Amino acid sequence: MKRKTSNKSKKRAAKQAPKTDALVKALLSSLQDAASASDIAPDPATSLSGIASPPDEAVDRYAAIPLLFESLPGHQPTIGRITYDSQVHGHTVGLRDVTDGYVRRLRLAAGRIVMDLVAERRENQWEFVARVYSGSEVTHDFVLKIGGRKLLAGSGGFFHWSSRSVPRKLRLLSYDTTILFEGMSWR
């Protein structure tokens, strides 16, 4: 039996949530506080009061955090396409049984934005790893949306997730752009 207060608690928590700018500043501040001098060498020109500045990659990743919680203005999505599929370009049809350990590689593109996706079949689920590039550089500007879940890129720009089913469509969300990759067949 569900509690009646659970929805009230969620609404109260949503009202009390800090503004996204404050959230990002707080995360950056906590990163600076947690950083030790041996992990990050301070740069006197950019550090605040002798506190080491966070790595550029961390700043880029944390800047995308509000995308996990905010709804974006109605961007008309850019439609991406599959530019490489190991299932089409790889093994012959007779060798494509989807068994444990089966690995499929996809390259999805929309203009200069490219996403490499690797899917591996495990005993009861699929494991996924994706990385987004803008040109030849890894970008941290996007949040990956799979169904109702939104994922933030981890260290090195990698998205990791597991699922019992394979995605039929993926979305890359940024402040400027929404890219939709749909119609992926897994047969």
N, C-alpha and C positions, 0 to 999 in steps of 0.2 A: 504494500500500500504506500502510495506516495504521500509525502508530507505536503500540506497546503502552504507551508512557509517557504518551501524551496523556490517557488517562482518569485515570491516577495523578496527573498534573499538575493536572487539573481538581479532583480530590478534595482534593489537598493545598491548592490555592488556596482551595477552599471552607472547609476547616477553619481556614485562617489568616485568613479574612475578619474584619474588625473588627465589633464589635457595631453594630447600626444606629444607636443613639444616638451612639456615638463617630463614626460615619461622617457623620451630620448635623452634629455639632459641628465636625468637621474641615472639611467643606465650607463651613460658615458662617465659620469662621476663615480659610480661604483666600480667601473672598470679601472679608472685611474687610481682609486683607493686600493684596489686589490693587486694592482701591478707592482711587482717588486723591481728593484733596481737591476737585478740580474736578468730579469726577463725582458725588460724594455729599457734601453739606454736613453736617459733624458736628453732632450735637445734644448739647451737654454733659450734658444730663439723662439721655441714654440711651447715650452712647458709653462704651466701656471704655478707660480710660487714654488718651484722646485719639484712639482709632481710631474712624473713622466707622462707624455702624451700617448694615447692609445695608438696601436698600429692603424695605418690607413685602411686596411682590409676590415678591421673591426668597426671603424667609423662608418664605412660604406654599408656593412651588414646591418648595423644598428639603425641606420637612417631608414631602412625599409621596414622596421618593426611596426610603425603605425598602419601599414598596409594590411597587417594581420587583423586589425580591429575596426578599421574604418571602411565604410562603403564608399566606393569611388564614384565620381560623377559619371554620367552615362556615356562612356566612351563607346564609339562604334568599334567593335573589335576588328583587328587585322586578322585575316585568316592565314594561318601558316600551312605548310605542306611538308610531307615526308620527302626528304631528298636522298636518304639512304635507308635501306632496310636489309639487315643481314638475312632475313628470311627469304627475300627475293634474290639478293645477290650472293647468298652464301651456299649452303649445302644443297644437294639435289633433293627433290621432293621425298624420296624414300628414306632420307636420313633425318627428317624433321619431326620425329615423334616428340611430343611434348612430355618429357619425363623429368624426373628430378635432375637438377644440374643443367637443364636446358637454358641457354643464354641467347637473348635476342638483343641486337643493337639497332637503335634508330637514330637518325639525325633529322631533326625537325627545324625548318627555317621559315623566317618571315623577314625579308629584307636583310639587313645587317645582323639581325638577332638570330642566333643558332642555338638550339638545345640538343645536346647529346644525351641520349637515354639508354641505359643498359637495364634489362630486365632478366632476372634469373629465377627459374622455377625451383621451388623447394618442396619439401614433402607436403605441407598443407597450405602453402602460401607462395606469393611472389615477392621477391625483394627487388627494389628499384633504386637506382642511383642516376641522378641527372645533374647536368652542369650547363649553365647558360653563358654564351659568349656574345659580345658585341664586336663584330669584326673578328680579330684574333685574340682579343683580351677577355678574360673572365670578367663578368659583370655581376654585381651584387644588387642591382637596381630593382630586381623582380622578386615577387612572392609567387610561388607555384601553387595553383589551386587545382586540387584533384577531388571531384565531387564536392562535398561540403567542407573538406579540409583545406587549410592554407598552411603552406610550409615556408619557412625562412631558410635561406641557404646557410649551411654551416661553414666551418673553416675550409678554405680553399674553394669556396663557391659551390660545394656539393649539396644537393638535396638527397636525403635518404628517407625511404618509407617502405612499409610492408603492407600487403593487402592480400586477402583471399581471392580477389578478382582483379582483372586487369582493367586499366582505365580505357574508356572509349573516347574520352576527350580530356584535354589538359588546357589550362589557362595560365598564361604568364601575366601578372598584374604589376604595373608600375604607376607612378603618379601621372605619367604622360600617356601611357599606352596599355591596351589590353590586347594580348595575342591569343587567339584561339586555335588549338590544334584538335581537330575532331575527325571522326571517321576512321580511327585506327582499328584495323582488323587483326585479331590474334589467332586466326585459324590457319 
